[in-house]
Amino acid sequence: MKRHFTAISISLSWALAEGAWAATDALTQVPAGFEALVEGQVEQLELQLFNRNLGVHPVLVQPGRIEFKQPERIAALLVEAGVLASPQELLPLLSQPLPSNSQLACSYGLASEASCGYLETEAVAVILDEAGARLQVLLRKDWLPTNEASALRLHTPSEAENALVHRQNINIAQSDSYRALGASGLGALGLGENSHLGFTWTYQANQNKRGSDSNLEFNNAYYRRDFDREHYAQAGRMDMSNLSSAEGGNFNFSLLPLGRIDGARVGTTLAYLNRDVVGQGTPISLILTQRARVDAFRGEELLSTSYLDAGVQNVDTRTFPNGSYPVTLRVIENGQVTRTETVPFSRTDGNGLGDDTVQWFLQGGRTAEHSLYEQDPAAVAQTGLRVPLLDNLALTSAITWLDTAFYNESRLDWAGTLGASSWSLSAALLEGNDGASGNSQQFTFNHGLSWNLYRYSLRSPSCEHNRRTYQQSGCNESLTASASLPLAGGALTAGYSYNRYAQVNPSYYWNTLPGEPDLTDELTTATWARTLQVGFSRGHRLGQFHLTHRVGAFRNQSGNRPTDHGLYLSLSLSHNERSTSGGFRQTSVGLDARREQAASDSVRTSLAHTRVWDSEQGRNEMNTGLGYDDLGRWDAELAGRLERSWGETSLAMSQRGGDRHDSRPGLSGNHSSSLALGREGFFWGPGQGGTGPGAAVGIVAAPMENATGAAAKVSGGYGAQTSIGFGEKRLIPINGFEVSQTRISDADASRQNLSSVNVGNGSRDWFLPPGKLAVQRIESSLSYTYIGRLVDARGQPLAQAAILNAAMMETAEDGSFVVDLNKPPQPLFALDLNGVHACAVQSATARSSLRQVGTLTCQSTTLDALPRDLRDPDRLERWTARRSAALSSDKRNQP
């Protein structure tokens, strides 16, 4: 074969002098075509720190060792992941070659050694998993990140900025007799490090044949400041919502008149309490390099057994006995006990109900209750105290002063476990100096057989003496009991309820619509109802179908209405299947039969179809239904739902007819979303979940020139997984004072490209107070696969030429190539011993991330024409020396 060398081949070859020919000698010791294995090559490896993904990074892989190409970036990522070392300490260690330790890799869980994936080190070490293209980083023990979310009694808020975070919800409903519009909002504005403004609002508009009415009201509007993460103060308009939550100490009063006030409140808070470690005692931590079973013993007594993921994990010790004693941990990986550790443990008594500390609150102001009754604002003061008595037992008591009235509610809460059984019991008592009284009891028990009992009784002078009072407006009695027992592969259930309700008639004081006459002249109205039901349900799998049947008996009594009692039978046949779009389809056919006394026997048949499917934009749902009974009555429904990055929207249309009334068209809809406004600008997101002032995490994807398609997949909070494009933002709303997680993963193959997340990949935990916006930035790279053939200006193939755009991938003898690039090449550069060639890509046939460019004609060019990122003299010289050596070897082997 004829070869000729141009000036560039001579300059690149002789510039190496002795070093080049020394490399040639080394290369001649390996089989032809495998020289790159000795020299090593840059690979894109997924970096992992135990169970945390740190993205994909370039790493020079050589036999027996690796070398980071971007050590500064790796050091910064390790520190961000919680490593207890400075970048200055890590950088020298990451800048030098490290043994690859490939023999310790646990590739796909098939390693023969149970201790794979772990290595003791005094500084930094790695384990290269060549099959999985992963690189596990290991550190010395005092540098390991602590699982702070699990190790501390109180959460430390994540780093975030102050912002306005708001959730909004809109509902519409329409029938032939009325129209209604409802809207509500829940917001928080962060102020300083430990303060925020919280507010909620509602808007209602109604219209019917008698007139219309609308109302806008702020239920909450207050300023709150937290002190030392255990005490708080707030002032403004407040209802009981956050006082009955962890924000206000979990005071769950059901009898005491605690309404909305304009005033101030101080007290203790459980908002920052780490519920995973309360009552656990001293933390027990251990290092796992893969998912493993951990058995904990006190002597020969097995205290717990659990499966834990890789990383720095804490053993759940909430069920451990009180006292101080050593605990032996046995780590079982791949069915083998790989190591045993003994650690000290100590715990004192705690109430097991959330915290073992005293909780209290004090508030005062003027009433601001949004009541139907025309009440003038009155001075009010309230205080409450919860004291842990014994383990799992607590006493709570609160007092309300309202004008001349005085009320006290006291309650006991007890919860416990014994073997496989668990129970909870609470009892409360209310007394007032105006004659008001009440009591409540609640009991739950679960041991295969489940029991639930709730009783509530409240008596007020208003329902007996025909006089208005702000404090209590009625007399209520209720009893609810239910039981469930597994039986014959199904469930036998029974339930009983009784309710009696007497109250001051609202229409005596207030008419809901202008001009509407009073419905009654009596000041007090009463109603009661009693229900008893027994049923049995069971499901059967019939191939790809699922059959569910329910049978039961019932008896209903209510006021002066005739007693209803009868039997019912329900059959439902459903079929679920995966769709090619990644979601699932569900089809169900139902048959309902019901027989009642004092009513005509009727049999109703219904048919329903549900389809749910996912796309890059979000989740879609479509529902259709049709029902008919033998009395000629029918109904139909068509509904749809969209879940997108801007929120969730649903719309349903219904129609019914066949009875004495006219056909009744109906329309209903809902939209929920959230927004955040901070220093990073405006974010818009879904609105699912959350009952208190919220926070949010904003995801920002770095832009990329000429990039299209999805940059990553994003999920977290209460929303479904969605895609984010290059240069776009996504908002993930989360509950304030609650641990939440965001998950960033590579985007699936789209029509335009394959995307890999380099920075920000994996899961991340957040703990944010209300009114905080945390910003998480991600960087992604694209991958395009190009297929084609290179020829020179004379039409001759560029054989075994290095494609510079693709880490020196070489063409075949006929000039064909398959390369992965991170951006469209303009142009494609190739290098052979004749020089540098520029190959213009005029057009490409695209299918997903695949680009077929056909035959490209290449023109000779110079080194100066190469882009800066491709102009690496060392790389060009190494390739030229290797090719020269290969040619010399071929000539020596010729006969």
C-alpha positions, 0 to 999 in steps of 0.5 A, a space after each residue: 500500500 502506498 503511504 506518503 507523509 506530509 509536513 504535519 505527520 513529520 512534525 508530529 512524529 519527530 517532535 516526540 523524539 525519544 519519548 515517541 519511540 519509547 512509547 512505540 516500544 511499549 506498544 509493540 508488546 501488546 496485540 495490534 489494535 489494542 494499543 489504546 488499552 495500554 495508553 488508556 482512554 477518557 471515559 464518561 463514568 457515573 460517580 457515586 458516593 455510596 448511594 448518592 449519584 454525583 453525575 457523569 464525569 470524564 475519567 482517564 482509565 488506564 490498566 490498574 488505575 484511573 485519573 480524574 480529568 476535572 479534579 476541582 469539580 469532583 472536590 467541589 461535588 464531594 463537599 456539596 454532598 456533605 464530605 467533612 473535608 475542604 476542597 483544598 484537602 481533597 484536591 491534591 488527592 484527586 489530582 493524582 492517579 488512583 488504583 482502580 480496584 476493579 476486582 472489588 466491583 459488585 457488577 449487577 450483584 453477581 460478585 462472588 465475594 459478599 464483601 465487594 464494593 468496600 475498601 478501607 482507606 486512609 484518604 481517598 480510594 475508588 472502585 471502578 465498575 467497568 461493566 456498569 460504567 460506575 466509579 465508587 468513591 471511598 473516603 476515610 471515616 472521619 471525612 464521611 458525611 453524617 446522615 444529619 437528617 437522621 442523626 439530629 433531634 432537631 432538623 437544620 433548615 436547608 440553605 434557601 432564600 426568602 421568597 413568596 410561595 403560594 398555592 392556589 386552587 379553583 373549582 367550578 360547578 354548574 347544574 340546571 339549578 345553580 352555578 358555583 365558583 370557589 377559589 382558595 389560596 395558601 401562601 407564605 412570604 419569608 422574612 429574614 432567617 427564621 420569620 415569615 408571613 403566613 396567609 390563607 384566603 377564600 372566595 365563594 360565588 354562588 348563583 341560583 334562581 333566587 339570586 346570587 352571593 359572593 364573599 372574599 375572606 382572609 382566614 389567616 394573615 399573621 407574622 411568625 418568628 421561630 426562636 431556637 427551633 423550639 419556641 415561636 411567637 406570632 401575631 395577626 389573624 389566626 385560626 386553629 390550623 397550625 396550633 393543631 399541627 406540629 407548627 404549634 405543638 400538636 394540640 388536638 382539641 375536639 371540644 374546646 371552643 378555639 376559633 379564629 382570633 385577631 391577636 398574638 400567640 406564643 408557645 413551643 413548636 414541634 415543627 423542627 423535630 426529627 420524628 425519625 429519631 425521637 425516642 430512639 436514644 443514642 444513634 447507632 450508625 454504620 457504613 454500608 456499601 450495598 443494600 444489606 440486612 442488619 440484625 441488632 442483638 442485645 446479647 442473644 436477644 434479637 432487637 430488630 432486623 431491617 434492610 438498609 440501603 448503601 451509605 451512612 445509615 442509622 438503625 431504627 431503635 424506637 422499639 429498643 428497651 430503655 436503659 444502657 447496654 451494648 448492641 451487636 450489629 450483624 451485617 448480612 450481604 448477599 446472604 453472608 455475614 460480612 462483619 459484626 460490630 458492637 456499639 453502646 446504646 442508651 435511652 431514657 423514657 419518652 412519651 412516644 407520642 412525638 417528643 418527651 418534652 413539655 409543650 405549651 401555648 398562650 394566646 389572646 386577642 379578640 374573636 374573629 370567627 366567620 360564623 353564620 351568627 351575628 356575633 360582636 367581637 369579644 375578648 378571648 384568652 387561651 392557654 394549653 399545656 401537654 405533659 408526658 406522664 409515662 412512656 407513651 402516655 401524655 396529659 393535655 389540658 387547655 383553658 379558654 376565657 371568653 368575656 365572662 365564660 370559662 372553659 376547660 378541656 383535659 385529655 389523656 392520650 395513650 398508645 402502645 404495642 405488644 408483639 404484633 398488636 398495637 393500640 391507641 386510646 384517648 379520652 377528653 372532658 370539657 366543662 364550662 361555667 355557663 353549663 356547657 359540657 362534653 366528653 369524647 373517647 377514641 379507641 383503635 386496636 389492630 391484631 389481624 382483627 381491627 377495631 375502631 370506636 369513636 364517641 363524641 358528646 357536647 351539650 351547650 345551653 343554647 340548644 336547651 334555653 333558646 338563647 344565642 351564645 358565641 361559645 357553643 351553638 348546639 348539642 351534638 352526640 355521635 358514636 361510630 364503631 367499625 370492625 374488620 376481620 380477614 375471612 376466607 381470603 376476603 374481609 368481613 366488615 361491620 359498622 354502626 353509627 349514631 348521630 344526633 345534632 341540635 343547633 340554633 337555626 341559622 336562618 333565624 339570624 341570617 338569610 343566605 340569599 337576599 329576600 329569602 323568607 325564614 324557613 322556620 320560626 323555631 330557634 332550635 332544630 334537631 336531627 338524628 340518624 342511625 345506620 347499621 351495615 354488615 358486608 363481605 368483600 373478596 377479590 379474584 384473579 381470572 387470568 388478566 382480569 380481576 373480579 371483585 364482589 361485595 354482598 351485605 345488608 343494611 338498615 338506615 333510620 333518620 328523623 321522621 323518615 321511614 326505616 330503610 333496610 335491605 340487601 345489596 350485591 355488587 360485582 366489578 370486573 376490571 382489566 389493567 394493561 401497560 400501554 406502549 406510551 409508558 402509562 396503563 389502561 384500566 377498563 372496568 365493568 360493574 353490576 350493582 343490585 340493591 333491594 330496599 323496603 318501601 321502594 321499588 326493586 331496582 337493578 343498576 348496571 354501569 360501564 366505565 372505562 379509564 385510561 391513564 398515560 404518560 408523556 414527556 409533558 406529564 400525565 394524562 387521564 381520560 374517564 368515560 362512564 355510562 349507567 342504566 337501571 330498570 326504572 329507565 333512569 340513565 346517566 353518562 359522564 365524560 371526564 379528563 385530567 392533565 398533570 403538567 409542570 404548570 399544575 393540574 387541571 380536570 374537567 367533567 361533563 355529566 348528563 342524566 335523565 329518564 326520571 320525572 325531572 328534566 334531563 340534568 346537564 352538569 359541568 365541574 372542573 378544578 385547577 390547582 397550581 403553585 408559584 414562587 417569586 424570589 431572587 431567582 425570578 418567577 417559578 410556576 409549578 403543580 399544586 398538589 398536597 399541602 395543608 399549611 404554609 408551604 415552601 418550594 424547591 426550584 429546579 434550574 436547568 442550564 441552557 445549551 446552545 442549539 439544544 432541544 428536547 428534555 434535559 432531565 426528568 424531575 420528580 418530588 413533592 406531591 407531583 408526578 414526574 415531569 421533564 425539564 428542557 434546557 434553560 427551563 425552570 420547574 417548581 416543586 412545592 413542598 410542605 413547610 417544616 417537613 422533610 421532602 426529597 427531589 429526584 433528578 434523573 437522565 431524560 429518556 430518549 426523545 425525538 431529538 437527543 439522548 440527555 445525561 445529567 452531569 451535575 445535580 443527578 440523584 436524590 436530595 433531601 430538603 427541610 425548609 421553613 415556610 416562605 423559603 425557596 431552595 434552588 437546585 441547578 442541574 447541567 446536562 449533556 447531549 448525546 447524538 449518534 452519527 453514522 456515515 462514511 468519510 472520503 477525501 476530495 478524490 473520493 478515496 475512503 479515509 481509512 483508520 482516521 481518528 475523528 477528533 470530535 469523538 475522543 479519537 474514534 477511528 474509521 473503518 477501512 472503507 471510511 465508515 464510522 459510528 460516533 457519539 457526539 455531544 453536539 452537532 458537528 460543524 464540521 466533522 474533523 478527522 486526522 490521519 497521517 496525511 493531515 487534518 481533514 474537515 468534513 462538512 455535514 450538510 444534512 442528516 436523516 434523524 430518528 430519535 438520537 440517531 443521525 445518518 449523514 451518508 457519505 461526507 467529502 472531506 477537505 484538507 485543512 491545517 491545525 489552526 483550523 481546529 476549534 480550541 477544544 480539539 486542539 490538544 497537541 499531546 493527544 494528536 502526538 500520541 495518536 500519530 506515534 501509535 499509528 506510525 508504530 502500527 504501520 512500521 509493524 505491518 511493514 516488518 510483518 510483510 513477507 
